[in-house]
Amino acid sequence: MTFKNCHIPQRRTLSKIGGLYVFAYSLSLVFPIQYFWDDWMFYYGKTSAEIRGSAGAFSGFSPPRLIIEGAVAEFNPWLFHVLTFVVFPLAALFLWNTIKSTSFLVEWEKFAITALFLLLPLNSARHSMTIFMYSFCNLAFYAGWWIFARAKFRYSKLVSLSLFIVSFDTASFIVFSIVPIAMGLLELERNRKDVLTYLRNSLPFLIAPLVYWFVEPVLNPNLDPVRELYYTPKLSGILRGSLLLLPIVISALLGLTKFGWKYSTHRGNVQILSGLTLIWLGVFPYMALGHFANLNSLFIGFVPGASDWDSRHQLLMPLGMAVLVVGLVNYFELKKIRESLVTVLVACTILSATFTHEYYLDSIKTRDVIEELKNFPELENSELVMFDDQATRFNARGRRIRPYEWEGVLRSAFPNREINADVIGLVRCANQVPDYVVTIMVSRGRFRTLLTRDTGISLKIKEFNSCERAS
């Protein structure tokens, strides 16, 4: 069942998809300067020169990246959120222009894949400034793919290859770069001559990822331990990732040899396995590095209030998830295609909007805590402050606030001091003992705060006088 007669008006439909995206993510533009997670360490209060010379997790990244991010962080941090808001629909637009001429997808499938790619509630950690460059690499990859699919002249191939290399700054794209090559093969006539010609012309794109993998650490010898992990996969992670591919391969072999699958007659089956393969290609690099230890952690980003910093590893999942959903629609031969897709897209939009508003509330909480801390000047002379956060209802996606984030909050409240911070827990006298315990209390709910921008947060400051437990 191919649904070739399902006509979708392009301009009107694309504008509606854009409207859903604005509804889902525009609230991120309302917290103009807000830091999450590593932002406090790498951006807050840093000059452009300090960021370029950082010995932290930026060490080893490409010089243009450090120059651009340093300038934005110092002079206009809000631009991180604006650019993040823009780059994802641009990536979707490049994807649409890449797949709209493919022969193995019908019109509604192309629109559905594009819309799902844009609206799936994945990678909510994109609201962090630190994730911007991952997002930009995502845009560079899909722009490079679009040019690659149409490159007929040497200069356009060079531009495409350059964009792919830019995307490799997010190392998982080194593996994912096989997708444009594979898609190009699917468009070829089925004869050996065309395949060999295509592979010969694509040789620079085939060897570039391997060259980058080996050369980049040599050109950037100052990789810090965090960055170096991208080039030191774990055997256990590789085996775990390979095992995840095994049922996909077995299903494909059984379908081809035993059940005689053909794309013309088993469209949904093939698309489901294709979607699963694309998902696997997107997550395998992270699994090889030790992330996604189980399937729960792989899909936890879909659960409201149950995701944290690790949702950044879902960056490459949208394309595979989109193809998988289209395959399921075809597999179950859903006759009301429009209604089915609208339901899925609206659900995705609501989830994405929910996640975005959680970060908005998180930003308001941080703002209010900083203002309240200023009312307690005695904290300015502290060496260590312990936080007892009882306002977790405002923490986006159920996240926990790390000690270094609290240190950033203290720097914002007391710019002339460097105060260490920790979270509530066991205190041993052999270690540094906190001077004060700050208890964060809240009197208002999320919905009221969303309307009034007032969390009703209050602080209780208690001098620490015990070496057993802060309470």
Secondary structure, DSSP 4 states (H G I P E B T S, - for coil): ---TT----HHHHHHHHHHHHHHHHGGGGGS-S---TTHHHHTTT--HHHHHT--STTTTS-HHHHHHHHHHHHH-THHHHHHHHHHHHHHHHHHHHHHTT-SSS-HHHHHHHHHHHHHSS--GGGGSGGGHHHHHHHHHHHHHHHHHHH--SHHHHHHHHHHHHHHTTSTHHHHHTHHHHHHHHHTS-SSHHHHHHHHHHTHHHHHHHHHHHHHHHHH-TT--HHHHGGG---HHHHHHHHHHHHHHHHHHHHHHHTS---TTT-HHHHHHHHHHHHHHHHHHHHHHTT---SHHHHHGGGSTT---GGGGGGTTHHHHHHHHHHHHHHHTT-S-HHHHHHHHHHHHHHHHHHHHHHHHHHHHHHHHHHHHHTT-GGGGG-SEEEEEE--GGGSGGGPPPPHHHHHHHHHHH-TT---EEEESSB--TTSPPPSEEEEEEE-S-HHHHHHHS---EEEEEEE---SSB--
